[in-house]
Amino acid sequence: MKKTRVFAFPSHLTKQRTTGVDFARVIQPMRQLGRNSDFEVIHFDINKKTDWLWVSQNVDIIFFNYLHNPWGYAAMGAMARKHGVKLVLDLDDSLWDIATDNPAYKVFHYKSEALMNFNSICKDVDYITTTNSYLRNVIVHNTLIRHEKVKIIPNYVDLELYSHISPFKPDSYKVTLLHYGSTTHFHDLRNEEFEKGMEMIMETYPNVVFKTVGALIQDYKMKWGMRYFNSYGHEDIYQWIKGRFREFMDEATFLVVPLIDNVYNRCKSNIKFLEVSSAKKVGVWQKIHQYEEVIDDKNGFLANTAQEWFDSIKKLVEDTKLRKTMGENAYKTVKRDWTIQGNIDRYAKFFKDILDNP
């Protein structure tokens, strides 16, 4: 039987780094798909010039991360159209709703050329894959394409790569609350309800310290002094997973993850929960739909109001056994339902369907 051939194109890849979005949405799933006997995956090589004519003559599907370069897309898309190759674009963020503090806002602000080009590309491709139903509706709303063209395939985690399980920290003489994320989380960390809840925690428990990785909040430094500090991750996802991520998970007692409830954040996935849970760490998470889908009262806490943040953090500060049990349960949740190995058939079925039912 003829194999289905897929060209995997992580479009943000550079020689210096592999981005998290390229890894999670293209590289990781396509590596797993390549293990399926019905598929052959050809991976983009950053060190070689891509011959799009050859690609289009030798594959059935081009699967790529979102891009906005019209000439780059035309070089790929024209050859694909000529030879009947399906174009599948992946999108995991709402580029139409990026906050002003996000570095990408300069590129994708309202009525920007990049955003208009991106809209045109979305309308031209055969299908779009995305992470959740909310983002699917946002894509449809902004591009006016049909729902049938947008396929939801959530993020998953590879426990063979995220293989580090942090030693449990039973001591309570120093409790380290950790948040990690890029500078785009500045407003999330200044979420009024979260900040009020944290103020109550810091007043109640002098043994609690708070560390943010990525975003530095100067007001927190002014208020909490040496009990607040920050650090930075790594721009390359492999260096992050194998190095800093493991260090930070070992350092953390548990995680706190606030998000402002807005369109952009509703379009995010639950990938941070998957990453944290791979290390058997528990967290207090924003009460927002992507976390509500995976977190129950056994594998983590959800919070929205200041009192909910305070109460949930308080329980994990005071109850060592609860921290351990919830961390174990979070890991079991991910291992049971959220590994890429256990869900790669979703990609296989989707690709087969779009070829069998054009």
N, C-alpha and C positions, 0 to 999 in steps of 0.2 A: 504494500500500500504506500502511495506517495506521501511523504511527510509534508506538513505545513511548514513553510519557511518564513521566519519573522526576522526583520532587521530591527534591532534595538538601538535607539538613538537617544541617549541622555544629553539633551541639547544644551545644558548649562555646564557640562564638563569642560575643564581646562587641564593643561599639563601640570598645573600647580596643585589642583585640588579636585576632589569629587564632592559635590554638594549633597546635603542630606536629601533634598527632594529628588535629585537624579537617582540616588541610591534606593530610596524607599519605593519610588513609583515606577522606575524602569529597570535599573540594574538588578536589584534583588529579585523581583518576580521573574524577569526574563532568564536569569541564571537557573532558577528553579524549573521554569518551563522547558529549558533545554534538556532537562533530565527525563522529560516525558518522551517516550519512544515515538509518539506521533508527531513530534515537532523537532525542527532544527532551528536554532537561534543563532543569527550572525550578529556579533556585537560591534558597534562603532569603535574604531580605533583612532584615538586622538592624535596619534603620531603619524597617521597616514591621511592623505587627501582622499576624501570619499568620492568614488565614481558613481554618481547617482544613476547613470545609464546602466551600469553593470548591476547595481542593486535592484533596480526596477525590472531587469530582465531575469533576475534570479530569486526573487522572493515573492511571497503572496501578500504580506502585510508589512508596512512600516509603522512601528510603534514608537512614538517620540514624546518627549516632554515639551510643554508649551514653549513657543517662541513667537517673536513679533517682528522679525527681520523679513521684510517682503521678498528681498532678493534671495535670501537663503531658503525661504520656503518655496519660492518659485523654482529654484534649481532642483529641489527634491520633488515638489508636487507635479511639475510638468512632466517629468519622466514617469512618475507613478501613474498619472492619468493616461499617458500614452500606452502603457503596458498593462493597464487594468489592475494595478496594485492598490489594495485598500490602505487608506491613511487613517491612523488612529492617534489622536492627540490626547495626552493626559494633562489634567489640570487639578491641582489640589488647593488652590487659594482663589478667593474672589478678587481678581485684579481690578474690578470696577469699584471696590470699596476699601481700598488701602488707606490707612490713616495717614495724616500729614507727617507724623513722626517716623514713618517707615521710609528707609532709604529708597525703596522702590517707587515711592510716591512721585518722585521727580520724573520717572519714566512713564508711569501708568496713571497720571492724574487725569481728571475728567477732560475729555476732548483732546487728549494728547494724541500725537501721531502714532505712537506705539500702541495705544489702546485701540485706535481705529484699525490699525493693521491687524492687531490680534483678533478683533471682532470678525474681520474679513476672513482670516485663516480658519476661525471656528466654523464659519458658514461653509467653507470650502471642503473641509475634511469629511470623511465618511462617518466617523464616530468620534465621540469624546468619552474618555473614562474619567471618573472622579470619585471622591471619597465618601460623600454622604448625600442624603436626599435633599437637605437644605441647599447645599452648593449646586446640586443638579437643577433645582428650581431657579436659583440665581443665574446660572448659565443660560437657561431657557429664556428667562426674562430679559436678559441683556443682549442676547444674540438673535432672539426670535426663531431659533431652530426648534425642531420637534423634540418632545421628551424621549421618543424612541431612539434618537441619535445619541443620547447620553446614558452611559452604563455606569452604575454604581459598583465599584470594587473597593472595599475599605483598605486601609493600611494594615499590614501584618508585620510580624517581627520574626527574625531568624534567630532562634535560640542557639544555633551552632556558632553564630557570630557574637550575639549578645549572651555570652556564656559565663560571664563573671557573676557569681552570687556573693554579695557582700557579707562579711561576717556580721552576725547580729550584735548590736550594741545594747547590752542589758543595763549598763550603768545609767544613772539619772543625775549624776553630779554636773554633767554638761549635756544639754540637749541642743542639737544643731538642726534648725529648720533650714531647708534648702529649696531654692528655686533656681532653675536654669532655663535659659532661652536667650534669644538675641536682644539687641537694643529695641526691637519692635515691641517688647513687653513693658516698656517704661510706663505707659498709661495703665496697663493691667495691674502692675505692682502698686500704683497710686490709687487704685480702686478704693473709693471712700469707705465702703463697708469692710473690705479686707483690712485697710489701714487701721480702722477703729478696733477691729477684732485683734489685730496684732498689738496695738497699744495696750489693750487690756491684758494680753498674754505677757508682754514685757514687764508690765507693772506687777503682775501676780507671781511671775517665776523669774527670779534673778539669775537662775542657772540656764536660761534659754538664750541662745544666740541665733542670729539670722544671717544667712549667707545667700547672696544672689550671684549667679554666674551669668555674665553677659551684660546685664544692665546695672549700672551704678545709680542708686537713688540718694542724692546728696542730702535731702531732708531727713532720711533715715539715719544717716551718719551723724547729722547734727543732733538728733534726738537721742540716739542710742549709743553713740560713741563706739567703744571697742566691742560692743555686743552686736554691732552690724559691720559686716565686711563683704567684699566682693572679689571675684576672680573672673577669669576668662576661659573659654573653651578652646576649640580649634576649628579652623575653617574647613579642614578636610575631614569628612565623615569617618574614614577609617582610623585616622589618628585620634579622633574624638572617642570612638567606641573602644579602641584598644588601650587608650591612655587616660585622658582627663575624666571621661565619664566614669570609669572604674574608680578613680581616685575620689571623685565627688560622691559617688554612691557609698563608698567605704566611710567617708567623713560624715555623711548625713545620718541623723537619727530618723527623720522622715521628711517628706516633701510637702510643700504648700504651693498650690497652683491656682492663682486667681486669674480670671479673665473678665474683661468688661463685656457685658451682654450686648453685642452689636452685630450687624450683618457680617462683617469681616470675620469675627471670632466664631460665629455660628457655623461658618463654612470650614472651620478647622476640623481636623480629625482627632482621634483619641490616641495618637501615636506616642505621646509622652507617657501616658499610662502604661502602654505596652513596654516601653523602654525601661521605665522605673520598676515595673513589676518583674521584669526579667532578672533583676538583681535582688528580688524578694524584699523590696522596700515598699512601705505603705505611704499613702499621702492623703491630704485633705485637698479636694478638688472643687473647682467652681461648679456650681449647680447649673449646668448647661447641657444641652441634649446629647452631645457626643460623649460626655462622661456619664450621663444618666443611663446610656445604653449599655454600659459595661460595668459600672460600679454599683454594688449593693451594700447593705449594712455589714457584710462579711469581709469584703476585700478593700474597703476604703470608706471615706466620708465625703459627703457633698455639702457645700456651704454656699450661702448667698448673703445673708445678713451678717452684721458684725457679731451678733450673739451666736449665730451658727458657726462662724469661724472660731470664735473663742471657745465654745463648748466642744467642738470637734478636736481642736488642737489640744485643749485641756485634757481630754480623755487619753490622747496618745502620749502626752507628756507624763501623765501620772501612772498609766497602766502599761508596764513593760510587757506583760503577757499578751495584752491586746495587740500591741505593736507587732509582736512576733507572729501571732496567729493571723492577723490581717495581711501581713507581708507574705506569709505562706499561701494564703488563700488567693491573693492577687497573682502570685506566680502560677498557681494551679489554673486560674481562669485563663491566663495567657497560653499556657501549655495546652490546655484542652481546646480552646476555640480560636486562638489568634496567631498561630504560627503560619508563616508563608508556606511551609511544607504541607500543612494540613488543608490549605485553601487554594493551592495553585490550580486546581481543577476549575475554579471560577474563570481564570484567564483562558484555560484550554477550551472550555465550553463556549465562552464569548467569541473567541477567534474562529472556532469551527462554525458557529452560528452565522457570523457575518460573511463567511465565504459560501456557506450552503444556502443562505437566504439573502441574496444581495438586494 
